[in-house]
Amino acid sequence: MEFLIIWFLGNDIIDSGLRYNSAEECYAEAQNAGTDLTLLNISPPPFTCIPIAKDAEFKIFRNNTNSRFPF
């Protein structure tokens, strides 16, 4: 099992591509990245760390209700 940082930017979910061996390591790395952004006067986006099977591909399925197109 690995843990993946997911960033939330507006209505979008961004896969960081960064995988960690533990939830603690994942969370600490995301917190450090947020601190670095804060030092540059940039508000860090919300994040979460999710468990994912080792070497599994992360797929995002989202409902885009703001679009005129159904895809």
Secondary structure, DSSP 4 states (H G I P E B T S, - for coil): -EEEEEEEETTEEEEEEEEESSHHHHHHHHHHHHHHHHHTT-PPPPEEEEEE-TTPPP------TT-SS--
